[in-house]
Amino acid sequence: MKIALVPGTFDPITNGHLDVVARASQLFDHVIVAVAASEKKRPLFTLEQRVALAREATASIDNVSVEGFDELLTTFAKRKGAHVVVKGLRAITDFEYEFQMTAMNYQMDTSIETLFVMSPPEYMYLSSSIVRELASLHGDYDRFVPSCVKVALERRFADEEA
Ligand code: COA
């Protein structure tokens, strides 16, 4: 069985991420959305919340599961029997950073291949931090996130303002 990982911090998961997951699910037998703890990034949502949101958002795709991890991506991949990491490439600015991470991961484990899929134009400039900013300023971001994320963001910022 060919297993692929789609890793990220997913703070929160967006339609751009879901596009990558959906494409990966058509290429592999099973896809694990790997939600990194990423404590250094001081995420808005806890790891448990990010995992729950990603689970709800991907519930309709049969061959996708979601797991949190707090270790090296290569270690997690090995533990799960995954030999492929799938990432989305948006604008050219992603390239340098992704190139560095892929090279590092490759040095740590040469059996793990990284595959890039190109994001469609509507998600080219989408990121989780832009969504968080729009939500905190009550902007319109409905088309960028699944409905469970919209509800979670509204609740989070309503709590902050209360
Ligand atoms: N659509 C929409 N947004 C996307 C996207 C897409 N297709 N691809 C990436 N993004 C966004 C992410 O939401 C994130 O946004 P933000 O910074 O505004 O929150 C940003 O682009 C960066 O994404 P990404 O490169 O996936 O970084 P990440 O922090 O989400 O995840 C890990 C990086 C988790 C994959 C990486 O840190 C990791 O592997 N960590 C585990 C520890 C480890 O092994 N470290 C050594 C790595 S060499």
Backbone and ligand atoms as CSV (ligand in chain L), in Angstrom:
chain,resi,resn,atom,element,x,y,z
A,1,MET,N,N,0.847,-1.209,0.000
A,1,MET,CA,C,0.000,0.000,0.000
A,1,MET,C,C,0.876,1.251,0.000
A,2,LYS,N,N,0.611,2.152,-0.933
A,2,LYS,CA,C,1.403,3.394,-1.025
A,2,LYS,C,C,0.786,4.452,-0.116
A,3,ILE,N,N,1.562,4.861,0.895
A,3,ILE,CA,C,1.071,5.851,1.858
A,3,ILE,C,C,1.845,7.152,1.679
A,4,ALA,N,N,1.118,8.267,1.632
A,4,ALA,CA,C,1.777,9.582,1.527
A,4,ALA,C,C,1.386,10.447,2.716
A,5,LEU,N,N,2.308,11.337,3.089
A,5,LEU,CA,C,2.014,12.311,4.145
A,5,LEU,C,C,1.820,13.680,3.521
A,6,VAL,N,N,0.831,14.422,4.032
A,6,VAL,CA,C,0.705,15.840,3.677
A,6,VAL,C,C,0.930,16.597,4.997
A,7,PRO,N,N,2.160,17.111,5.206
A,7,PRO,CA,C,2.458,17.721,6.503
A,7,PRO,C,C,2.262,19.234,6.520
A,8,GLY,N,N,2.067,19.769,7.707
A,8,GLY,CA,C,1.953,21.226,7.861
A,8,GLY,C,C,1.566,21.547,9.287
A,9,THR,N,N,1.489,22.834,9.588
A,9,THR,CA,C,1.050,23.248,10.920
A,9,THR,C,C,-0.483,23.337,10.945
A,10,PHE,N,N,-1.069,23.663,9.818
A,10,PHE,CA,C,-2.537,23.728,9.645
A,10,PHE,C,C,-3.199,24.564,10.742
A,11,ASP,N,N,-2.777,25.808,10.834
A,11,ASP,CA,C,-3.279,26.701,11.913
A,11,ASP,C,C,-4.070,27.866,11.336
A,12,PRO,N,N,-5.243,27.646,10.779
A,12,PRO,CA,C,-5.961,26.391,10.609
A,12,PRO,C,C,-5.829,25.859,9.181
A,13,ILE,N,N,-6.415,24.670,8.957
A,13,ILE,CA,C,-6.447,24.089,7.606
A,13,ILE,C,C,-7.295,24.993,6.702
A,14,THR,N,N,-6.830,25.219,5.471
A,14,THR,CA,C,-7.551,26.081,4.520
A,14,THR,C,C,-7.961,25.270,3.285
A,15,ASN,N,N,-8.717,25.902,2.404
A,15,ASN,CA,C,-9.097,25.223,1.158
A,15,ASN,C,C,-7.871,24.952,0.281
A,16,GLY,N,N,-6.832,25.753,0.447
A,16,GLY,CA,C,-5.577,25.516,-0.285
A,16,GLY,C,C,-4.955,24.202,0.155
A,17,HIS,N,N,-4.921,23.974,1.464
A,17,HIS,CA,C,-4.407,22.695,1.980
A,17,HIS,C,C,-5.290,21.539,1.500
A,18,LEU,N,N,-6.617,21.766,1.546
A,18,LEU,CA,C,-7.547,20.691,1.160
A,18,LEU,C,C,-7.371,20.306,-0.300
A,19,ASP,N,N,-7.030,21.292,-1.130
A,19,ASP,CA,C,-6.772,21.015,-2.541
A,19,ASP,C,C,-5.575,20.060,-2.677
A,20,VAL,N,N,-4.540,20.288,-1.889
A,20,VAL,CA,C,-3.352,19.421,-1.926
A,20,VAL,C,C,-3.725,18.012,-1.439
A,21,VAL,N,N,-4.499,17.937,-0.350
A,21,VAL,CA,C,-4.905,16.641,0.210
A,21,VAL,C,C,-5.752,15.872,-0.812
A,22,ALA,N,N,-6.695,16.569,-1.453
A,22,ALA,CA,C,-7.572,15.907,-2.435
A,22,ALA,C,C,-6.755,15.366,-3.610
A,23,ARG,N,N,-5.798,16.150,-4.086
A,23,ARG,CA,C,-4.963,15.658,-5.204
A,23,ARG,C,C,-4.140,14.450,-4.780
A,24,ALA,N,N,-3.557,14.537,-3.567
A,24,ALA,CA,C,-2.733,13.415,-3.078
A,24,ALA,C,C,-3.582,12.162,-2.924
A,25,SER,N,N,-4.847,12.339,-2.510
A,25,SER,CA,C,-5.714,11.168,-2.267
A,25,SER,C,C,-6.023,10.424,-3.562
A,26,GLN,N,N,-5.874,11.132,-4.691
A,26,GLN,CA,C,-6.123,10.459,-5.968
A,26,GLN,C,C,-4.878,9.725,-6.482
A,27,LEU,N,N,-3.735,10.073,-5.916
A,27,LEU,CA,C,-2.474,9.485,-6.385
A,27,LEU,C,C,-1.996,8.322,-5.519
A,28,PHE,N,N,-2.444,8.300,-4.251
A,28,PHE,CA,C,-1.940,7.293,-3.316
A,28,PHE,C,C,-3.079,6.482,-2.699
A,29,ASP,N,N,-2.730,5.287,-2.177
A,29,ASP,CA,C,-3.759,4.439,-1.556
A,29,ASP,C,C,-4.273,5.086,-0.278
A,30,HIS,N,N,-3.337,5.656,0.499
A,30,HIS,CA,C,-3.761,6.287,1.744
A,30,HIS,C,C,-2.939,7.563,1.973
A,31,VAL,N,N,-3.617,8.586,2.472
A,31,VAL,CA,C,-2.940,9.864,2.752
A,31,VAL,C,C,-3.122,10.193,4.231
A,32,ILE,N,N,-2.003,10.508,4.885
A,32,ILE,CA,C,-2.081,10.953,6.281
A,32,ILE,C,C,-1.797,12.449,6.316
A,33,VAL,N,N,-2.772,13.218,6.779
A,33,VAL,CA,C,-2.543,14.652,6.995
A,33,VAL,C,C,-1.808,14.730,8.331
A,34,ALA,N,N,-0.535,15.143,8.284
A,34,ALA,CA,C,0.328,15.130,9.471
A,34,ALA,C,C,0.406,16.537,10.054
A,35,VAL,N,N,-0.261,16.717,11.189
A,35,VAL,CA,C,-0.355,18.055,11.793
A,35,VAL,C,C,0.792,18.224,12.796
A,36,ALA,N,N,1.735,19.106,12.463
A,36,ALA,CA,C,2.911,19.312,13.315
A,36,ALA,C,C,2.555,20.152,14.544
A,37,ALA,N,N,3.134,19.801,15.683
A,37,ALA,CA,C,2.894,20.582,16.904
A,37,ALA,C,C,3.363,22.032,16.687
A,38,SER,N,N,4.516,22.208,16.046
A,38,SER,CA,C,5.063,23.540,15.683
A,38,SER,C,C,4.945,24.567,16.815
A,39,GLU,N,N,5.396,24.179,18.023
A,39,GLU,CA,C,5.220,25.096,19.161
A,39,GLU,C,C,5.923,26.436,18.964
A,40,LYS,N,N,7.057,26.395,18.235
A,40,LYS,CA,C,7.808,27.650,18.002
A,40,LYS,C,C,6.970,28.681,17.259
A,41,LYS,N,N,6.005,28.214,16.485
A,41,LYS,CA,C,5.142,29.138,15.717
A,41,LYS,C,C,4.050,29.750,16.585
A,42,ARG,N,N,3.960,29.318,17.843
A,42,ARG,CA,C,2.900,29.781,18.765
A,42,ARG,C,C,1.536,29.775,18.072
A,43,PRO,N,N,1.056,28.591,17.727
A,43,PRO,CA,C,-0.200,28.507,16.959
A,43,PRO,C,C,-1.410,29.087,17.700
A,44,LEU,N,N,-2.350,29.584,16.917
A,44,LEU,CA,C,-3.595,30.135,17.470
A,44,LEU,C,C,-4.433,29.007,18.065
A,45,PHE,N,N,-4.486,27.859,17.358
A,45,PHE,CA,C,-5.254,26.700,17.815
A,45,PHE,C,C,-4.297,25.650,18.386
A,46,THR,N,N,-4.767,24.925,19.420
A,46,THR,CA,C,-3.944,23.853,19.994
A,46,THR,C,C,-3.791,22.737,18.968
A,47,LEU,N,N,-2.850,21.854,19.223
A,47,LEU,CA,C,-2.646,20.721,18.308
A,47,LEU,C,C,-3.935,19.895,18.204
A,48,GLU,N,N,-4.588,19.666,19.346
A,48,GLU,CA,C,-5.824,18.861,19.348
A,48,GLU,C,C,-6.911,19.545,18.500
A,49,GLN,N,N,-7.011,20.867,18.618
A,49,GLN,CA,C,-8.019,21.597,17.833
A,49,GLN,C,C,-7.681,21.534,16.341
A,50,ARG,N,N,-6.407,21.689,16.003
A,50,ARG,CA,C,-6.005,21.669,14.584
A,50,ARG,C,C,-6.261,20.292,13.973
A,51,VAL,N,N,-5.996,19.235,14.770
A,51,VAL,CA,C,-6.253,17.870,14.293
A,51,VAL,C,C,-7.764,17.680,14.091
A,52,ALA,N,N,-8.556,18.138,15.064
A,52,ALA,CA,C,-10.017,17.965,14.971
A,52,ALA,C,C,-10.578,18.705,13.756
A,53,LEU,N,N,-10.100,19.904,13.503
A,53,LEU,CA,C,-10.584,20.676,12.348
A,53,LEU,C,C,-10.190,19.989,11.034
A,54,ALA,N,N,-8.945,19.504,10.987
A,54,ALA,CA,C,-8.489,18.825,9.763
A,54,ALA,C,C,-9.303,17.547,9.543
A,55,ARG,N,N,-9.630,16.850,10.643
A,55,ARG,CA,C,-10.452,15.617,10.526
A,55,ARG,C,C,-11.823,15.940,9.974
A,56,GLU,N,N,-12.439,16.985,10.509
A,56,GLU,CA,C,-13.792,17.350,10.053
A,56,GLU,C,C,-13.743,17.775,8.584
A,57,ALA,N,N,-12.726,18.545,8.232
A,57,ALA,CA,C,-12.632,19.084,6.868
A,57,ALA,C,C,-12.353,18.004,5.824
A,58,THR,N,N,-11.738,16.890,6.251
A,58,THR,CA,C,-11.382,15.839,5.275
A,58,THR,C,C,-12.271,14.602,5.415
A,59,ALA,N,N,-13.307,14.698,6.258
A,59,ALA,CA,C,-14.143,13.527,6.575
A,59,ALA,C,C,-14.754,12.864,5.341
A,60,SER,N,N,-14.996,13.656,4.285
A,60,SER,CA,C,-15.667,13.083,3.107
A,60,SER,C,C,-14.696,12.341,2.181
A,61,ILE,N,N,-13.390,12.391,2.474
A,61,ILE,CA,C,-12.443,11.678,1.599
A,61,ILE,C,C,-12.050,10.367,2.291
A,62,ASP,N,N,-12.466,9.241,1.686
A,62,ASP,CA,C,-12.331,7.924,2.328
A,62,ASP,C,C,-10.907,7.538,2.715
A,63,ASN,N,N,-9.952,7.808,1.821
A,63,ASN,CA,C,-8.596,7.293,2.071
A,63,ASN,C,C,-7.683,8.312,2.767
A,64,VAL,N,N,-8.281,9.211,3.547
A,64,VAL,CA,C,-7.480,10.220,4.259
A,64,VAL,C,C,-7.692,10.077,5.760
A,65,SER,N,N,-6.588,10.103,6.520
A,65,SER,CA,C,-6.700,10.164,7.981
A,65,SER,C,C,-5.849,11.327,8.463
A,66,VAL,N,N,-6.052,11.721,9.708
A,66,VAL,CA,C,-5.346,12.904,10.242
A,66,VAL,C,C,-4.678,12.516,11.556
A,67,GLU,N,N,-3.403,12.892,11.702
A,67,GLU,CA,C,-2.696,12.605,12.963
A,67,GLU,C,C,-1.802,13.772,13.338
A,68,GLY,N,N,-1.674,14.023,14.637
A,68,GLY,CA,C,-0.736,15.033,15.112
A,68,GLY,C,C,0.626,14.384,15.307
A,69,PHE,N,N,1.701,15.185,15.224
A,69,PHE,CA,C,3.037,14.648,15.525
A,69,PHE,C,C,3.920,15.740,16.111
A,70,ASP,N,N,4.870,15.290,16.944
A,70,ASP,CA,C,5.789,16.239,17.584
A,70,ASP,C,C,7.192,15.642,17.553
A,71,GLU,N,N,7.669,15.382,16.358
A,71,GLU,CA,C,9.005,14.794,16.161
A,71,GLU,C,C,9.454,15.195,14.758
A,72,LEU,N,N,10.605,14.696,14.331
A,72,LEU,CA,C,11.032,15.003,12.964
A,72,LEU,C,C,10.050,14.380,11.975
A,73,LEU,N,N,9.828,15.090,10.884
A,73,LEU,CA,C,8.900,14.574,9.870
A,73,LEU,C,C,9.367,13.217,9.342
A,74,THR,N,N,10.688,13.082,9.153
A,74,THR,CA,C,11.227,11.824,8.615
A,74,THR,C,C,11.000,10.657,9.604
A,75,THR,N,N,11.088,10.952,10.909
A,75,THR,CA,C,10.864,9.916,11.929
A,75,THR,C,C,9.395,9.489,11.909
A,76,PHE,N,N,8.519,10.495,11.831
A,76,PHE,CA,C,7.079,10.208,11.797
A,76,PHE,C,C,6.746,9.393,10.540
A,77,ALA,N,N,7.311,9.802,9.404
A,77,ALA,CA,C,7.044,9.109,8.130
A,77,ALA,C,C,7.451,7.642,8.233
A,78,LYS,N,N,8.632,7.404,8.791
A,78,LYS,CA,C,9.136,6.031,8.922
A,78,LYS,C,C,8.188,5.203,9.798
A,79,ARG,N,N,7.777,5.806,10.930
A,79,ARG,CA,C,6.882,5.122,11.862
A,79,ARG,C,C,5.568,4.727,11.182
A,80,LYS,N,N,5.140,5.553,10.221
A,80,LYS,CA,C,3.846,5.315,9.556
A,80,LYS,C,C,3.983,4.506,8.263
A,81,GLY,N,N,5.208,4.173,7.894
A,81,GLY,CA,C,5.419,3.424,6.662
A,81,GLY,C,C,5.151,4.254,5.419
A,82,ALA,N,N,5.351,5.575,5.533
A,82,ALA,CA,C,5.129,6.468,4.376
A,82,ALA,C,C,6.466,6.814,3.729
A,83,HIS,N,N,6.517,6.719,2.412
A,83,HIS,CA,C,7.769,7.037,1.723
A,83,HIS,C,C,7.656,8.279,0.857
A,84,VAL,N,N,6.499,8.890,0.876
A,84,VAL,CA,C,6.297,10.091,0.052
A,84,VAL,C,C,5.691,11.209,0.904
A,85,VAL,N,N,6.237,12.420,0.726
A,85,VAL,CA,C,5.692,13.619,1.367
A,85,VAL,C,C,5.152,14.485,0.237
A,86,VAL,N,N,3.891,14.899,0.345
A,86,VAL,CA,C,3.305,15.744,-0.704
A,86,VAL,C,C,3.114,17.151,-0.151
A,87,LYS,N,N,3.616,18.148,-0.899
A,87,LYS,CA,C,3.472,19.543,-0.476
A,87,LYS,C,C,2.911,20.374,-1.633
A,88,GLY,N,N,2.255,21.460,-1.276
A,88,GLY,CA,C,1.728,22.343,-2.310
A,88,GLY,C,C,2.734,23.452,-2.597
A,89,LEU,N,N,2.889,23.778,-3.863
A,89,LEU,CA,C,3.737,24.921,-4.228
A,89,LEU,C,C,2.820,26.018,-4.717
A,90,ARG,N,N,2.921,27.161,-4.081
A,90,ARG,CA,C,2.084,28.289,-4.497
A,90,ARG,C,C,2.945,29.205,-5.368
A,91,ALA,N,N,3.221,30.393,-4.911
A,91,ALA,CA,C,4.034,31.305,-5.719
A,91,ALA,C,C,5.500,30.868,-5.665
A,92,ILE,N,N,6.303,31.485,-6.481
A,92,ILE,CA,C,7.731,31.145,-6.585
A,92,ILE,C,C,8.453,31.347,-5.244
A,93,THR,N,N,7.909,32.227,-4.393
A,93,THR,CA,C,8.523,32.502,-3.086
A,93,THR,C,C,8.560,31.264,-2.197
A,94,ASP,N,N,7.704,30.283,-2.433
A,94,ASP,CA,C,7.721,29.048,-1.645
A,94,ASP,C,C,8.953,28.209,-1.953
A,95,PHE,N,N,9.499,28.400,-3.147
A,95,PHE,CA,C,10.474,27.450,-3.661
A,95,PHE,C,C,11.714,27.313,-2.777
A,96,GLU,N,N,12.327,28.466,-2.416
A,96,GLU,CA,C,13.573,28.465,-1.651
A,96,GLU,C,C,13.413,27.704,-0.321
A,97,TYR,N,N,12.329,28.023,0.397
A,97,TYR,CA,C,12.055,27.404,1.690
A,97,TYR,C,C,11.788,25.901,1.543
A,98,GLU,N,N,10.965,25.559,0.564
A,98,GLU,CA,C,10.634,24.146,0.351
A,98,GLU,C,C,11.872,23.361,-0.095
A,99,PHE,N,N,12.691,24.009,-0.902
A,99,PHE,CA,C,13.924,23.397,-1.406
A,99,PHE,C,C,14.824,23.040,-0.217
A,100,GLN,N,N,14.945,23.991,0.730
A,100,GLN,CA,C,15.779,23.788,1.916
A,100,GLN,C,C,15.236,22.628,2.770
A,101,MET,N,N,13.918,22.623,3.007
A,101,MET,CA,C,13.331,21.570,3.839
A,101,MET,C,C,13.451,20.200,3.180
A,102,THR,N,N,13.205,20.174,1.861
A,102,THR,CA,C,13.292,18.896,1.135
A,102,THR,C,C,14.719,18.362,1.166
A,103,ALA,N,N,15.696,19.254,0.983
A,103,ALA,CA,C,17.101,18.835,0.986
A,103,ALA,C,C,17.465,18.281,2.366
A,104,MET,N,N,17.009,18.947,3.420
A,104,MET,CA,C,17.290,18.505,4.789
A,104,MET,C,C,16.657,17.144,5.063
A,105,ASN,N,N,15.382,17.022,4.704
A,105,ASN,CA,C,14.687,15.748,4.925
A,105,ASN,C,C,15.378,14.621,4.165
A,106,TYR,N,N,15.848,14.935,2.967
A,106,TYR,CA,C,16.506,13.929,2.136
A,106,TYR,C,C,17.818,13.465,2.785
A,107,GLN,N,N,18.524,14.445,3.400
A,107,GLN,CA,C,19.784,14.094,4.079
A,107,GLN,C,C,19.511,13.173,5.264
A,108,MET,N,N,18.364,13.376,5.904
A,108,MET,CA,C,18.038,12.570,7.085
A,108,MET,C,C,17.538,11.186,6.723
A,109,ASP,N,N,16.849,11.089,5.564
A,109,ASP,CA,C,16.330,9.784,5.147
A,109,ASP,C,C,16.148,9.777,3.629
A,110,THR,N,N,17.066,9.105,2.961
A,110,THR,CA,C,17.036,9.119,1.491
A,110,THR,C,C,15.885,8.281,0.920
A,111,SER,N,N,15.223,7.509,1.776
A,111,SER,CA,C,14.124,6.687,1.247
A,111,SER,C,C,12.831,7.492,1.131
A,112,ILE,N,N,12.849,8.737,1.631
A,112,ILE,CA,C,11.614,9.540,1.574
A,112,ILE,C,C,11.679,10.557,0.428
A,113,GLU,N,N,10.696,10.469,-0.441
A,113,GLU,CA,C,10.617,11.336,-1.622
A,113,GLU,C,C,9.632,12.469,-1.349
A,114,THR,N,N,9.964,13.676,-1.790
A,114,THR,CA,C,9.003,14.779,-1.648
A,114,THR,C,C,8.437,15.115,-3.027
A,115,LEU,N,N,7.121,15.206,-3.075
A,115,LEU,CA,C,6.433,15.476,-4.341
A,115,LEU,C,C,5.694,16.805,-4.201
A,116,PHE,N,N,5.824,17.675,-5.190
A,116,PHE,CA,C,5.137,18.965,-5.119
A,116,PHE,C,C,3.975,19.002,-6.101
A,117,VAL,N,N,2.849,19.533,-5.626
A,117,VAL,CA,C,1.737,19.764,-6.551
A,117,VAL,C,C,1.487,21.268,-6.583
A,118,MET,N,N,1.123,21.745,-7.765
A,118,MET,CA,C,0.946,23.196,-7.900
A,118,MET,C,C,-0.437,23.616,-7.450
A,119,SER,N,N,-0.500,24.673,-6.650
A,119,SER,CA,C,-1.806,25.171,-6.195
A,119,SER,C,C,-2.501,25.908,-7.334
A,120,PRO,N,N,-3.831,25.818,-7.409
A,120,PRO,CA,C,-4.553,26.547,-8.461
A,120,PRO,C,C,-4.504,28.054,-8.174
A,121,PRO,N,N,-4.727,28.894,-9.217
A,121,PRO,CA,C,-4.572,30.344,-9.065
A,121,PRO,C,C,-5.327,30.938,-7.886
A,122,GLU,N,N,-6.540,30.436,-7.608
A,122,GLU,CA,C,-7.332,31.050,-6.524
A,122,GLU,C,C,-6.698,30.865,-5.148
A,123,TYR,N,N,-5.773,29.907,-5.025
A,123,TYR,CA,C,-5.142,29.678,-3.720
A,123,TYR,C,C,-3.658,30.053,-3.715
A,124,MET,N,N,-3.197,30.669,-4.792
A,124,MET,CA,C,-1.771,30.982,-4.942
A,124,MET,C,C,-1.228,31.835,-3.806
A,125,TYR,N,N,-2.042,32.739,-3.310
A,125,TYR,CA,C,-1.540,33.669,-2.285
A,125,TYR,C,C,-2.216,33.454,-0.943
A,126,LEU,N,N,-2.840,32.276,-0.814
A,126,LEU,CA,C,-3.532,31.965,0.437
A,126,LEU,C,C,-2.549,31.388,1.452
A,127,SER,N,N,-2.685,31.781,2.703
A,127,SER,CA,C,-1.907,31.148,3.772
A,127,SER,C,C,-2.748,31.169,5.037
A,128,SER,N,N,-2.374,30.344,6.004
A,128,SER,CA,C,-3.132,30.310,7.266
A,128,SER,C,C,-3.035,31.649,7.985
A,129,SER,N,N,-1.877,32.308,7.907
A,129,SER,CA,C,-1.763,33.584,8.633
A,129,SER,C,C,-2.635,34.676,8.006
A,130,ILE,N,N,-2.820,34.642,6.688
A,130,ILE,CA,C,-3.719,35.616,6.050
A,130,ILE,C,C,-5.157,35.361,6.511
A,131,VAL,N,N,-5.530,34.088,6.590
A,131,VAL,CA,C,-6.881,33.741,7.050
A,131,VAL,C,C,-7.070,34.197,8.500
A,132,ARG,N,N,-6.062,33.970,9.346
A,132,ARG,CA,C,-6.173,34.393,10.762
A,132,ARG,C,C,-6.346,35.907,10.849
A,133,GLU,N,N,-5.581,36.622,10.009
A,133,GLU,CA,C,-5.659,38.089,10.011
A,133,GLU,C,C,-7.044,38.560,9.563
A,134,LEU,N,N,-7.543,37.965,8.464
A,134,LEU,CA,C,-8.880,38.346,7.979
A,134,LEU,C,C,-9.932,38.071,9.044
A,135,ALA,N,N,-9.807,36.925,9.723
A,135,ALA,CA,C,-10.791,36.564,10.751
A,135,ALA,C,C,-10.716,37.535,11.936
A,136,SER,N,N,-9.516,37.913,12.322
A,136,SER,CA,C,-9.375,38.784,13.505
A,136,SER,C,C,-9.909,40.180,13.225
A,137,LEU,N,N,-9.907,40.559,11.928
A,137,LEU,CA,C,-10.380,41.904,11.563
A,137,LEU,C,C,-11.780,41.846,10.940
A,138,HIS,N,N,-12.427,40.700,11.071
A,138,HIS,CA,C,-13.794,40.481,10.583
A,138,HIS,C,C,-13.921,40.742,9.083
A,139,GLY,N,N,-12.894,40.324,8.340
A,139,GLY,CA,C,-12.955,40.433,6.871
A,139,GLY,C,C,-13.728,39.255,6.290
A,140,ASP,N,N,-13.823,39.225,4.960
A,140,ASP,CA,C,-14.550,38.151,4.290
A,140,ASP,C,C,-13.547,37.088,3.823
A,141,TYR,N,N,-13.632,35.910,4.402
A,141,TYR,CA,C,-12.678,34.852,4.032
A,141,TYR,C,C,-13.387,33.515,3.795
A,142,ASP,N,N,-14.728,33.564,3.657
A,142,ASP,CA,C,-15.523,32.339,3.509
A,142,ASP,C,C,-15.009,31.408,2.411
A,143,ARG,N,N,-14.597,31.989,1.269
A,143,ARG,CA,C,-14.221,31.125,0.151
A,143,ARG,C,C,-12.859,30.446,0.345
A,144,PHE,N,N,-12.145,30.818,1.406
A,144,PHE,CA,C,-10.808,30.245,1.609
A,144,PHE,C,C,-10.752,29.108,2.619
A,145,VAL,N,N,-11.843,28.894,3.363
A,145,VAL,CA,C,-11.797,27.876,4.427
A,145,VAL,C,C,-13.053,27.002,4.441
A,146,PRO,N,N,-12.918,25.757,4.949
A,146,PRO,CA,C,-14.127,24.936,5.115
A,146,PRO,C,C,-14.993,25.530,6.225
A,147,SER,N,N,-16.289,25.182,6.248
A,147,SER,CA,C,-17.203,25.841,7.191
A,147,SER,C,C,-16.841,25.580,8.660
A,148,CYS,N,N,-16.296,24.393,8.972
A,148,CYS,CA,C,-15.933,24.126,10.377
A,148,CYS,C,C,-14.826,25.085,10.852
A,149,VAL,N,N,-13.951,25.463,9.946
A,149,VAL,CA,C,-12.860,26.396,10.306
A,149,VAL,C,C,-13.413,27.802,10.512
A,150,LYS,N,N,-14.351,28.181,9.667
A,150,LYS,CA,C,-14.995,29.501,9.798
A,150,LYS,C,C,-15.648,29.611,11.193
A,151,VAL,N,N,-16.376,28.571,11.572
A,151,VAL,CA,C,-17.050,28.565,12.888
A,151,VAL,C,C,-16.013,28.657,14.013
A,152,ALA,N,N,-14.937,27.877,13.905
A,152,ALA,CA,C,-13.906,27.862,14.955
A,152,ALA,C,C,-13.217,29.224,15.068
A,153,LEU,N,N,-12.954,29.861,13.929
A,153,LEU,CA,C,-12.293,31.172,13.961
A,153,LEU,C,C,-13.212,32.235,14.562
A,154,GLU,N,N,-14.482,32.191,14.172
A,154,GLU,CA,C,-15.439,33.170,14.712
A,154,GLU,C,C,-15.530,33.034,16.224
A,155,ARG,N,N,-15.585,31.775,16.677
A,155,ARG,CA,C,-15.687,31.508,18.120
A,155,ARG,C,C,-14.421,32.000,18.824
A,156,ARG,N,N,-13.274,31.710,18.233
A,156,ARG,CA,C,-11.974,32.067,18.849
A,156,ARG,C,C,-11.852,33.578,19.022
A,157,PHE,N,N,-12.213,34.325,17.967
A,157,PHE,CA,C,-12.040,35.786,18.055
A,157,PHE,C,C,-13.163,36.442,18.854
A,158,ALA,N,N,-14.330,35.795,18.906
A,158,ALA,CA,C,-15.410,36.329,19.764
A,158,ALA,C,C,-14.987,36.196,21.223
A,159,ASP,N,N,-14.353,35.040,21.568
A,159,ASP,CA,C,-13.881,34.821,22.941
A,159,ASP,C,C,-12.841,35.869,23.313
A,160,GLU,N,N,-11.954,36.160,22.356
A,160,GLU,CA,C,-10.858,37.107,22.615
A,160,GLU,C,C,-11.414,38.515,22.878
A,161,GLU,N,N,-12.515,38.843,22.167
A,161,GLU,CA,C,-13.068,40.199,22.292
A,161,GLU,C,C,-13.995,40.345,23.492
A,162,ALA,N,N,-14.431,39.174,24.037
A,162,ALA,CA,C,-15.406,39.226,25.153
A,162,ALA,C,C,-14.758,39.777,26.437
L,1,COA,N1,N,-2.412,26.340,0.446
L,1,COA,C1,C,-2.580,27.279,1.390
L,1,COA,N2,N,-1.613,27.580,2.291
L,1,COA,C2,C,-0.461,26.876,2.238
L,1,COA,C3,C,-0.235,25.880,1.284
L,1,COA,C4,C,-1.277,25.627,0.351
L,1,COA,N3,N,-1.146,24.702,-0.596
L,1,COA,N4,N,1.006,25.389,1.470
L,1,COA,C5,C,1.529,26.034,2.503
L,1,COA,N5,N,0.646,26.942,2.988
L,1,COA,C6,C,0.860,27.902,4.061
L,1,COA,C7,C,0.771,27.310,5.432
L,1,COA,O1,O,-0.563,27.421,5.938
L,1,COA,C8,C,1.721,28.191,6.197
L,1,COA,O2,O,1.067,29.428,6.454
L,1,COA,P1,P,1.435,30.387,7.669
L,1,COA,O3,O,2.921,30.426,7.779
L,1,COA,O4,O,0.800,31.653,7.235
L,1,COA,O5,O,0.788,29.804,8.887
L,1,COA,C9,C,2.826,28.500,5.230
L,1,COA,O6,O,2.213,28.367,3.974
L,1,COA,C10,C,4.017,27.605,5.322
L,1,COA,O7,O,3.589,26.290,5.045
L,1,COA,P2,P,4.502,25.042,5.273
L,1,COA,O8,O,5.743,25.145,4.510
L,1,COA,O9,O,3.652,23.840,5.061
L,1,COA,O10,O,4.930,25.202,6.748
L,1,COA,P3,P,4.207,24.748,8.001
L,1,COA,O11,O,4.736,25.506,9.130
L,1,COA,O12,O,2.736,24.769,7.851
L,1,COA,O13,O,4.711,23.222,8.130
L,1,COA,C11,C,6.332,21.469,8.480
L,1,COA,C12,C,6.098,22.914,8.077
L,1,COA,C13,C,5.415,21.031,9.604
L,1,COA,C14,C,6.085,20.573,7.294
L,1,COA,C15,C,7.816,21.391,8.909
L,1,COA,O14,O,8.080,22.407,9.835
L,1,COA,C16,C,8.129,20.060,9.551
L,1,COA,O15,O,8.349,19.088,8.853
L,1,COA,N6,N,8.183,20.024,10.904
L,1,COA,C17,C,8.504,18.832,11.684
L,1,COA,C18,C,9.885,18.960,12.320
L,1,COA,C19,C,10.970,18.701,11.296
L,1,COA,O16,O,11.067,17.641,10.713
L,1,COA,N7,N,11.820,19.717,11.086
L,1,COA,C20,C,12.909,19.661,10.148
L,1,COA,C21,C,12.436,20.057,8.783
L,1,COA,S1,S,13.814,20.104,7.679
